[in-house]
Amino acid sequence: MTQAKAAVPPLTLCEFDDADIPGLESFSPFCLKAHRGLKVAGLPYTRRHGSDPREFKKYNPTGQVPVLLVGEEPVADSTAILRRIQALAPGAFGDEADKKLQGEAWLWEELADTSLGGFVIAARWADDRNWGRAKEAYFVRMPAPLRAVLPGLIRRRVIASLRARDVWRAGPERCWARFQDVLDHLDARAPQEGYWLGPELTVADIGIFGQLHGLRNEISAWQKDQIQRRARLSAYLDRVDARTSA
């Protein structure tokens, strides 16, 4: 594991409540990316949870998490957080002198956020097969009177945003057909050994894993099964999990 620089300020990760699922630090794939990036880099950090991301709006005007506090400086957005981790622990995500490697790694990280991220949100908020379990997991700490009304309102807003992003516009059948196509492509591309771009872990691995690993539990049972059916992809995700969880 890459050793952190001695002069790193205290680090605090502002995030959602803990997922309470072994091996899954957060339901948010973006918070999960931050967790695994920090662990790979060997950077010690503390956690600050919030049931509502707006609790951290003073650090990020968009009211989104994760936010990494580097001392008192807030770094918002999971990609920006990975870049800051890379600056704090050079070499944590592969050979930085290899510009081609780094360029491709960051492109894969971006693709994971923009393509796979939509499927993760749709699986939990829009898929009727999963909504009951997702609702229970997300809102278990919410007072009962609010839990009777607020989750449904939030769900409608999230589905509207998925339609606007063209993730859900053509309906569930088309969404999950596209999901299976993407998984097939990833399975064909997944390395038989090592990591996405070679023997060293890069931000490509953190990005792809951060999105897909959050679907590998019973909240999104159908999506979990689809990933498990892709043996090369599943084995690759297992390797990244083992490498980034210590």
N, C-alpha and C positions, 0 to 999 in steps of 0.2 A: 504494500500500500504506500502511495506517495506520502511523504512527510510534509506537514504544513510548515510554513515559515514561523519562526519564533515570535515575530512581532504582530501576529494576527490579533485584531481587536476582538472583544467578546462578540459572539454571534448569537442572534435570537431569531428563530423562524416563527413568524406570525402565520397562523393557518387555521383551518377548520378544526372542530373537535376530532379527537382520535376516532378511527374507524372501528375499534374494538374487534378487529378481525386479525388473527395471527398472521404475520408476514405482510400486512397491508397498513402502512402508517397513516394513510389518509385516503378518503374516498376521492379527493381531488387528484387527478393525474398530474396536475401541475405542481401541487404540493409534494406529491410522491417523487417527482423528478428532483425537487430541491433536496428532499431527504436523502435520496440515494446519491446525488452528487456530492453532498457534504460528507457522507460516509466514505465514498470512494477516495475523496481528497484527504481523509483523515483529519477533518476540521471539527473540533468539539463545538457543540452548540446546544442551546436550550430551546424549549418549545413554549410558545404562547398561543393558547387556543382561544377561539371565538366561535360561538354558535352562529353568529351573523357576521359575514365579512366586513360589513359596514362599521364594525367596531374598530377596524384598523384604517378607517378613511383618513385619519390624520397623517398616516404614512403613505397612503396611496389614494389620490382623489377619486379614482374610479371605484373605490370600495371593493377591490378584488384582492384575493390572496392567491399565492403566497407573497409575503413581503419578508425579506431578510434584512434584519437590522445589523449593520456592520458597525459596532459601537453604537453611535446615535444616528448613523446615516441609514436611511431606508433605501433598499434596492427592491423595486417592485418588478413583477413579471418573471416567470420561471426561466425564460431564456436569458434575461439580463442577470438573474441570479447565477445561472451556470457560468456565464462569462466572468462574473465577479469571483466565483469559486476558482475558476481557472487562473485568474490573476493572483489570488491569494495562495494557491498551491500549484505552481507551474509544473507541468508534466502529469497532472492528475488524469487528464483526458487524452493521453497520447502525445506524440512528438509534435511540439508546437512549431518546430522548425520546418516541418513538412507541410507546406501551405496547401498543397493539393489534398492531402489527407484531411486537414482541418476544414478546408472549404467544403469538401463532400460531407464530412461529419455534420457540419452545421446545416447543410441543405437537408439531410435526412431528419435532423432534429426539427426543422421547420415543417417538413412534410408530415411528421408524426403529429405535431400540434394541430395543423390545419385540416388534415384528412382524418386521421384516426381519432382525434379529439371529438369531432362531431358524432362519430359512432358511439363513443363512450357516453356522451350526454344523452343521445337518443335512447340508448339501451336502458338507462336508469329513469329517465323522465317521460319518454314518449311511448316506450314499449309497454303495452298493457299487461304482458306476461310478467313484467318485472316491477311494475309501479308499486304494488302493494308492499313488497319486500323493501324496495328503495325508500318508500315513504316511512316505513317503520324504522329503518336504520338512520335516515337523515333527521327525523323529527322526534326521536324517542325522548329527548330532554325538553321538548317544547310543552308548555302547559296545555292541558287537555282542551280548554275552550279555543285556544288558538289553533291547536292541531286539527280541530274539526273543520277549520275554514282555510287557514293560510296555505297549507301544502297544495291544495287544488288551485288556488289563485297563482301561486308561483309556477306550478306545472303548466298552466295555460300560457303564461308568459314565456317560459322556456321553450315550449313547443312552437310558439310563434317565431321565436328567434331561430329555431332550427329550420323552419320553413323559409325564413328570409335568407338563411345561409345555403339553401338548396339541399340540405341534408334530408329533410322530411317533406319537401314540397310535393313529391310524387307519391307519397304515402309509404306505409311500412313495408309492403312487399318489395318495392323498388329499393328502399333503403337497405334492407337486409340482403337483397341480391347483390347490391354493390359491395356491401361489407364482405360477403363471401368471396367475391372476385378479388378484393384487395387482400384478403387473407391468403388466397391462392397465390397471388403474385409474391407476397412476402414469404410464403412457405417455399416457393421455388427459388427465391433469392437467399434465404437464410443459410448461413454457413453451417457446415457439418461439424466444425470445431472452431474454437476461438470466438471472435466477436464479429460484428457486422462488417467492419472494414479491415480486419486482420487480427493479429494476435493480441493487440492492445485494445483495451476498452476506450471508447470515445463518447462524445456527447450524442452520437447517433444511437448508441446503445441505451443511454439514459433516456433519450426521447421516445424511442420505440417502446421500450420496456415500460416507461411511465404511463403510457396510454393503455397498452394491452393488458398489463398485469392487473389493473383495476377491474377488468372484466372476468378475471379467473377466480370467481367465487360464486356462491349460490344466489346472490342478489340478482345477477345477470346469468342465470343458469344456461339459457340457450346460447348466448354468446360464448360463455365458458366452454361449452361442448364443441362449438365450431372451432375454437382455437385448439382445443385438445385433439381434434381430428387431424390437424396439420402437424405431423410428428416432428418435422425438422424445425418448424417455427416454435413449437412447444419446448423442444429440447434446448433451443437457443435461449428462450426466455428463462428457462430454469438455470442456465449457466450465468446469465446476467443477474438473476436474483441471488444466486450464491455469491457472486463476486461483489455485489453492492449492498448486501444486507448486514455484513459484519460490522 
